[in-house]
Amino acid sequence: MHQNRRNFIKTTATATAAGLFAPLTELVAKETIGIKAAAGYELLFMATDWGFNGTIDEFCAAAKKDGYEGIELWWAVDNPAAQQSLYDALKKHQLQVGFLCGAGQPKAKPHLETFMKNLDAALNSVQKPLYINCHSGKDYFTYEENKALIDYTTKKSKETGIPVYHETHRGRMLYSAPVARQFIEKNPELRLTLDISHWCNVHESLLADQQETIDLALERVSHIHSRVGHPQGPQVNDPRAPEWEHALKAHLGWWDKVIARKKKNGERMTILTEFGPPDYMPTLPYTRQPVADQWAINVYMMNLLRKRYQ
């Protein structure tokens, strides 16, 4: 009985979705930002290993097969074997890499010390990353405690030539739009990884009432995490579904402004497709069956944005 019910739900959901995906996909795919790129503009898509069940070699093979230029993953601190496996897979599959870096200590001083250690190790890795994306600080640290992380990354980025970005992420330093604005206004060299889905969740809106602050933030964005959020959560269950058209178009509008600037200036643009697994991905009760295919959604987002921004 339970198995039949599960199959019915899965079959019904698949059949219903098949009839709904095409119109929205076709609608959005026809839209482009229509700006001619200056020399130097480069668009690179990165795959996330978040939720991937397999070896690093299998992950890189899948990313390459589906058309990604690179991958983004947490730097394997104090794990030489994992680091070597990564280097081998990147070389074998001819992929670029961006590293995630951060710290988790609840007190500011040990947090900063660990953050500095982890960042230094990532910057000095054998495989030079395209960038390092930081999960920086805590939402309850003071301004000065969090600013210490910005000061250190700015210094190290200048020394190494590797861009270091700070992500707009719940629970971290840049957890909300008005707080991020304070850091942006007082730190002119601060560069952002935009995961604006978090702000939609934090502010329980699509941010229409904070347009001036959002525009200010968009001017500092160097890397995008292209997950679509909504007022009640950081991830819609499937961006192809028509009920999320308004949320998808809001995110495309924000990303369009970043890409327009990058094209005008002839700069590299990296985009991570970062729809996540459960529990970011909603599941059916009792069965814990994901309501959509995480990998397929991320590939969909890559193809959609590549056509829009190439």
Phi, psi and omega per residue, in radians:
M1 nan -0.855 -3.130
H2 -1.108 -0.721 -3.131
Q3 -1.133 -0.728 3.121
N4 -1.090 -0.687 3.127
R5 -1.126 -0.750 3.133
R6 -1.082 -0.782 -3.141
N7 -1.117 -0.663 3.114
F8 -1.090 -0.799 3.140
I9 -1.080 -0.781 -3.104
K10 -1.139 -0.785 -3.116
T11 -1.144 -0.754 3.132
T12 -1.112 -0.769 3.140
A13 -1.093 -0.719 -3.127
T14 -1.148 -0.773 -3.130
A15 -1.140 -0.738 3.128
T16 -1.117 -0.788 -3.110
A17 -1.092 -0.679 -3.098
A18 -1.038 -0.591 -3.140
G19 -1.400 -0.255 -3.048
L20 -1.847 -0.455 -3.046
F21 -1.100 -0.795 -2.975
A22 -0.983 -0.845 -3.079
P23 -1.038 -0.807 -3.121
L24 -1.184 -0.734 3.125
T25 -1.020 -0.807 -3.124
E26 -1.158 -0.670 -3.127
L27 -1.088 -0.884 -3.073
V28 -1.262 -0.632 -3.089
A29 -1.126 -0.408 -3.133
K30 -1.337 -0.280 -3.080
E31 -1.552 2.347 3.008
T32 -2.356 2.852 -3.129
I33 -1.474 -0.214 2.955
G34 1.071 0.603 3.135
I35 -2.000 2.246 3.130
K36 -1.280 2.300 -3.070
A37 -1.450 2.389 3.024
A38 -1.294 2.798 3.118
A39 -0.997 2.361 3.139
G40 1.862 -0.305 3.118
Y41 -1.154 2.311 -3.132
E42 -2.489 2.320 -3.112
L43 -2.003 2.047 -3.109
L44 -2.148 2.299 3.119
F45 -1.852 2.356 -3.080
M46 -1.994 2.464 3.100
A47 -1.738 2.547 3.092
T48 -1.712 2.449 3.057
D49 -1.547 0.018 3.121
W50 -1.088 2.015 -3.138
G51 1.585 -0.061 3.139
F52 -1.436 2.204 3.137
N53 -1.784 1.686 -3.123
G54 2.952 -3.131 -3.139
T55 -1.338 2.921 3.101
I56 -1.131 -0.593 3.093
D57 -1.159 -0.736 3.113
E58 -1.141 -0.681 3.105
F59 -1.099 -0.832 -3.135
C60 -1.125 -0.651 3.102
A61 -1.096 -0.752 3.134
A62 -1.151 -0.731 3.134
A63 -1.103 -0.779 3.133
K64 -1.115 -0.764 -3.116
K65 -1.033 -0.656 -3.072
D66 -1.589 0.044 2.947
G67 1.808 0.177 3.091
Y68 -1.319 2.595 3.051
E69 -1.540 -0.335 -3.079
G70 -2.847 -3.057 3.128
I71 -2.334 2.739 3.023
E72 -2.218 2.295 -3.127
L73 -2.741 2.860 3.126
W74 -1.187 2.368 3.066
W75 -1.103 2.281 -3.086
A76 -1.394 1.495 -3.089
V77 -1.143 2.314 3.060
D78 0.963 0.599 3.115
N79 -2.377 1.370 -3.091
P80 -0.991 -0.616 -3.118
A81 -1.148 -0.761 3.111
A82 -1.152 -0.660 3.112
Q83 -1.093 -0.769 -3.141
Q84 -1.151 -0.687 3.096
S85 -1.079 -0.664 3.094
L86 -1.116 -0.859 -3.135
Y87 -1.000 -0.758 -3.115
D88 -1.115 -0.748 -3.111
A89 -1.191 -0.705 3.120
L90 -1.087 -0.742 3.133
K91 -1.174 -0.783 -3.109
K92 -1.058 -0.728 -3.038
H93 -1.778 0.065 3.066
Q94 0.945 1.046 -3.135
L95 -2.101 2.628 3.000
Q96 -1.511 3.006 -3.133
V97 -2.535 2.523 2.932
G98 -2.135 2.438 -3.101
F99 -1.798 2.497 2.930
L100 -1.632 2.480 -3.094
C101 -2.557 2.595 3.114
G102 3.115 -2.849 3.112
A103 -2.666 2.835 -3.073
G104 -2.180 -0.038 -3.083
Q105 -1.054 2.423 -3.091
P106 -1.355 -0.259 3.111
K107 -1.820 2.506 -2.955
A108 -1.094 -0.769 -3.051
K109 -1.149 -0.928 3.083
P110 -1.128 -0.521 3.082
H111 -1.074 -0.844 3.134
L112 -1.082 -0.752 -3.116
E113 -1.081 -0.772 3.127
T114 -1.197 -0.709 3.106
F115 -1.014 -0.816 -3.131
M116 -1.092 -0.755 3.126
K117 -1.075 -0.815 -3.103
N118 -1.174 -0.692 3.123
L119 -1.143 -0.783 3.127
D120 -1.007 -0.751 -3.125
A121 -1.129 -0.725 -3.141
A122 -1.174 -0.698 3.135
L123 -1.155 -0.498 -3.098
N124 -1.718 0.240 -3.127
S125 -1.160 2.727 3.125
V126 -1.064 -0.738 3.101
Q127 -1.521 1.916 3.138
K128 -1.204 2.142 3.139
P129 -1.375 2.734 3.022
L130 -1.138 -0.576 -3.087
Y131 -2.886 2.935 2.946
I132 -2.185 2.227 3.128
N133 -1.811 2.170 -3.025
C134 -1.836 2.308 2.851
H135 -1.527 1.743 -2.825
S136 -1.868 2.200 2.970
G137 1.156 -2.752 3.133
K138 -2.398 2.657 -3.140
D139 -1.187 -0.313 -3.134
Y140 -1.782 -0.022 3.018
F141 -1.197 2.733 3.056
T142 -1.244 2.896 3.104
Y143 -0.979 -0.821 -3.096
E144 -1.146 -0.658 3.117
E145 -1.118 -0.720 3.093
N146 -1.287 -0.615 -3.136
K147 -1.075 -0.511 3.125
A148 -1.036 -0.574 3.107
L149 -1.234 -0.688 3.105
I150 -1.116 -0.784 -3.133
D151 -1.035 -0.723 -3.102
Y152 -1.222 -0.747 -3.136
T153 -1.173 -0.624 3.096
T154 -1.079 -0.783 3.129
K155 -1.086 -0.829 -3.075
K156 -1.228 -0.588 3.114
S157 -1.135 -0.712 3.103
K158 -1.134 -0.683 -3.110
E159 -1.194 -0.671 -3.016
T160 -1.739 -0.369 -3.063
G161 1.394 0.103 3.127
I162 -1.686 2.149 3.133
P163 -1.099 2.411 3.091
V164 -2.193 2.162 -3.065
Y165 -2.021 2.741 3.088
H166 -2.030 2.254 -3.001
E167 -1.549 2.444 3.032
T168 -1.376 1.715 -2.943
H169 -2.440 2.414 3.070
R170 -1.019 2.491 3.116
G171 1.437 -0.181 -3.094
R172 -1.891 -3.055 -3.052
M173 -0.974 -0.732 -3.041
L174 -1.824 0.824 -2.993
Y175 -1.282 -0.338 -3.122
S176 -2.431 2.782 -3.099
A177 -1.107 -0.859 -3.113
P178 -1.159 -0.599 3.081
V179 -1.182 -0.761 3.104
A180 -1.052 -0.629 -3.138
R181 -1.047 -0.690 3.112
Q182 -1.055 -0.755 3.132
F183 -1.192 -0.687 -3.137
I184 -1.113 -0.793 -3.085
E185 -1.190 -0.510 -3.065
K186 -1.743 -0.113 -3.108
N187 -2.332 1.509 -3.012
P188 -1.093 -0.352 -3.127
E189 -1.677 0.035 3.095
L190 -1.155 2.248 3.090
R191 -2.125 2.490 -2.954
L192 -1.944 2.564 2.739
T193 -1.674 2.086 -3.080
L194 -1.574 1.917 2.879
D195 -2.076 1.385 -2.987
I196 -1.276 -0.175 3.054
S197 -1.006 -0.589 3.123
H198 -1.127 -0.723 -3.128
W199 -1.188 -0.607 3.061
C200 -1.014 -0.731 -3.138
N201 -1.212 -0.850 -3.101
V202 -1.047 -0.754 -3.063
H203 -1.645 0.024 3.095
E204 0.891 0.810 -3.119
S205 -2.882 3.011 2.976
L206 -1.679 0.427 2.863
L207 1.186 0.339 -3.133
A208 -1.089 -0.438 -3.115
D209 -1.542 0.081 3.138
Q210 -2.256 0.632 -2.999
Q211 -1.066 -0.682 -3.137
E212 -1.098 -0.741 3.119
T213 -1.170 -0.731 3.137
I214 -1.108 -0.761 3.120
D215 -1.063 -0.667 3.097
L216 -1.102 -0.757 3.124
A217 -1.140 -0.701 -3.103
L218 -1.068 -0.495 3.115
E219 -1.208 -0.285 -3.118
R220 -1.837 0.062 -3.048
V221 -1.411 2.261 3.076
S222 -2.046 -0.270 -3.089
H223 -2.561 2.541 -3.095
I224 -2.151 2.369 2.875
H225 -1.765 1.916 -2.925
S226 -1.590 0.983 2.979
R227 -1.666 2.509 -3.134
V228 -1.748 2.081 3.097
G229 -1.791 -3.128 3.115
H230 -2.648 3.004 -3.028
P231 -1.049 -0.351 -3.120
Q232 -1.909 0.101 -3.127
G233 -3.077 2.843 -3.102
P234 -1.505 0.034 -3.124
Q235 -2.690 2.080 3.005
V236 -1.185 2.704 -3.071
N237 -1.216 -0.517 3.082
D238 -2.844 1.977 -3.064
P239 -1.180 -0.192 3.126
R240 -1.429 -0.271 -3.070
A241 -1.333 2.444 -3.021
P242 -1.117 -0.449 -3.135
E243 -1.185 -0.231 3.137
W244 -1.850 0.226 -3.105
E245 -0.989 -0.750 -3.104
H246 -1.112 -0.748 3.131
A247 -1.164 -0.762 3.129
L248 -1.062 -0.797 -3.112
K249 -1.162 -0.574 3.076
A250 -1.091 -0.788 3.134
H251 -1.163 -0.727 3.103
L252 -1.051 -0.661 3.110
G253 -1.075 -0.719 3.104
W254 -1.190 -0.806 -3.126
W255 -1.139 -0.619 3.118
D256 -0.962 -0.708 -3.100
K257 -1.168 -0.645 3.094
V258 -1.156 -0.817 -3.115
I259 -1.125 -0.675 3.122
A260 -1.029 -0.753 3.117
R261 -1.147 -0.753 -3.138
K262 -1.116 -0.717 3.116
K263 -1.142 -0.769 -3.131
K264 -1.063 -0.689 -3.087
N265 -1.538 -0.121 -3.128
G266 1.155 0.863 -3.064
E267 -2.063 2.787 3.070
R268 -1.232 2.459 3.045
M269 -2.205 2.147 3.070
T270 -1.921 2.419 -3.135
I271 -2.320 2.173 3.023
L272 -1.696 2.222 3.010
T273 -1.510 2.003 -2.897
E274 -2.259 0.696 2.914
F275 -1.187 2.308 -2.989
G276 -1.800 3.008 3.114
P277 -1.433 3.134 3.003
P278 -0.944 2.394 0.205
D279 -1.733 0.123 2.926
Y280 -1.101 -0.796 3.059
M281 -1.362 2.117 3.098
P282 -1.047 2.631 3.129
T283 -2.228 2.794 3.044
L284 -1.283 2.476 -3.133
P285 -1.112 2.604 3.109
Y286 1.287 -0.807 -3.079
T287 -1.492 -0.396 -3.039
R288 1.017 0.455 3.108
Q289 -1.373 2.162 3.102
P290 -1.024 2.490 -3.093
V291 -1.425 -0.147 3.114
A292 -2.671 2.948 -3.096
D293 -1.616 1.896 -3.071
Q294 -1.007 -0.860 -3.090
W295 -1.101 -0.747 -3.129
A296 -1.110 -0.668 3.117
I297 -1.131 -0.759 -3.136
N298 -1.126 -0.685 3.081
V299 -1.155 -0.686 3.065
Y300 -1.015 -0.813 3.139
M301 -1.090 -0.717 3.115
M302 -1.052 -0.829 -3.113
N303 -1.164 -0.686 3.107
L304 -1.067 -0.849 -3.068
L305 -1.310 -0.549 3.085
R306 -1.108 -0.758 3.119
K307 -1.147 -0.649 -3.092
R308 -1.271 -0.605 -2.946
Y309 -2.001 0.026 -3.093
Q310 -1.155 nan nan
